[in-house]
């Protein structure tokens, strides 16, 4: 794993900011910052660029209202950071994939619900 201890500290701070957010707009920014920092902590400019592009498209759709319960994302962010801190790339990868899969399901469900109205 390439993340330095200070990178992990920063990820923990960003995960905490997300968990403590009480408004959708603050939550959206905190979530985007957390995801972008994951790419930076991986020391991959390519990954960071892809995350920035994805967040620009996805974050407003996920966090545009207070309707989405953030508890799953809070738990998932915590698991990702813990795996990185423990230098367990397999667990970090698995938790990141689970997080992305759940958020993709949320987006698909929202799209289908909108299409049905």
C-alpha positions as CSV (number, residue, x, y, z in Angstrom):
1,X,0.0,0.0,0.0
2,X,1.3,3.4,-0.9
3,X,-0.7,5.5,1.7
4,X,1.5,7.3,4.2
5,X,0.4,7.6,7.9
6,X,-0.5,11.3,7.3
7,X,-2.6,10.2,4.3
8,X,-4.6,7.8,6.6
9,X,-5.0,10.6,9.2
10,X,-6.4,12.8,6.5
11,X,-8.8,10.1,5.3
12,X,-10.0,9.6,8.9
13,X,-10.6,13.4,9.2
14,X,-12.5,13.4,5.9
15,X,-14.6,10.4,6.9
16,X,-15.4,12.1,10.2
17,X,-16.4,15.3,8.4
18,X,-18.8,13.3,6.2
19,X,-20.2,11.5,9.3
20,X,-20.8,14.8,11.1
21,X,-22.4,16.6,8.2
22,X,-26.0,17.5,8.8
23,X,-26.9,19.0,5.5
24,X,-27.0,17.4,2.1
25,X,-24.7,20.0,0.4
26,X,-22.1,19.6,3.2
27,X,-22.4,15.8,3.0
28,X,-21.9,15.9,-0.8
29,X,-18.7,18.0,-0.5
30,X,-17.4,15.8,2.3
31,X,-18.1,12.6,0.4
32,X,-16.4,13.9,-2.7
33,X,-13.3,15.1,-0.8
34,X,-13.1,11.7,0.9
35,X,-13.2,9.8,-2.4
36,X,-10.7,12.2,-4.1
37,X,-8.3,11.8,-1.2
38,X,-8.5,8.0,-1.6
39,X,-7.0,8.5,-5.1
40,X,-4.4,10.9,-3.7
41,X,-3.5,8.5,-0.9
42,X,-2.9,5.8,-3.5
43,X,-0.4,8.1,-5.1
44,X,-2.1,7.6,-8.5
45,X,-2.7,10.7,-10.5
46,X,-4.7,8.6,-13.0
47,X,-7.0,7.2,-10.3
48,X,-7.4,10.6,-8.7
49,X,-8.4,12.1,-12.1
50,X,-11.0,9.3,-12.6
51,X,-12.4,9.8,-9.2
52,X,-12.7,13.6,-9.7
53,X,-14.6,13.0,-12.9
54,X,-16.9,10.3,-11.4
55,X,-17.6,12.5,-8.3
56,X,-18.6,15.4,-10.5
57,X,-21.2,13.2,-12.1
58,X,-22.3,11.0,-9.2
59,X,-22.1,13.0,-6.0
60,X,-24.9,15.5,-6.9
61,X,-27.2,12.6,-7.7
62,X,-26.5,10.7,-4.4
63,X,-26.5,13.6,-2.0
64,X,-28.9,16.1,-3.7
65,X,-31.4,15.9,-0.8
66,X,-31.4,14.8,2.8
67,X,-33.5,11.7,1.7
68,X,-30.5,9.4,1.4
69,X,-29.5,7.9,4.8
70,X,-25.7,8.3,5.1
71,X,-25.2,5.6,7.7
72,X,-24.2,2.9,5.2
73,X,-21.6,5.2,3.6
74,X,-20.3,6.2,7.0
75,X,-19.8,2.6,7.9
76,X,-18.2,1.8,4.5
77,X,-15.8,4.8,4.7
78,X,-14.7,3.6,8.2
79,X,-14.1,0.1,6.9
80,X,-12.0,1.4,4.0
81,X,-9.9,3.7,6.2
82,X,-9.4,0.9,8.8
83,X,-8.2,-1.5,6.0
84,X,-5.8,1.1,4.7
85,X,-4.5,1.9,8.2
86,X,-4.0,-1.9,8.7
87,X,-2.1,-2.1,5.4
88,X,-4.6,-4.7,4.1
89,X,-5.0,-3.9,0.4
90,X,-7.4,-6.9,-0.1
91,X,-9.8,-5.6,2.5
92,X,-9.5,-2.0,1.3
93,X,-10.3,-3.1,-2.2
94,X,-13.2,-5.3,-1.1
95,X,-14.7,-2.6,1.0
96,X,-14.2,0.0,-1.7
97,X,-15.9,-2.3,-4.2
98,X,-18.8,-2.9,-1.8
99,X,-19.2,0.8,-1.3
100,X,-19.3,1.5,-5.0
101,X,-21.7,-1.3,-5.7
102,X,-24.1,-0.1,-3.0
103,X,-24.0,3.5,-4.3
104,X,-24.5,2.2,-7.8
105,X,-27.6,0.3,-6.7
106,X,-28.9,3.5,-5.0
107,X,-28.5,5.5,-8.2
108,X,-30.1,2.8,-10.4
109,X,-33.1,2.5,-7.9
110,X,-33.5,6.3,-8.0
111,X,-33.4,6.4,-11.8
112,X,-36.0,3.6,-12.0
113,X,-38.2,5.3,-9.5
114,X,-38.0,8.6,-11.4
115,X,-38.7,6.8,-14.7
116,X,-41.8,5.1,-13.3
117,X,-43.4,8.4,-12.4
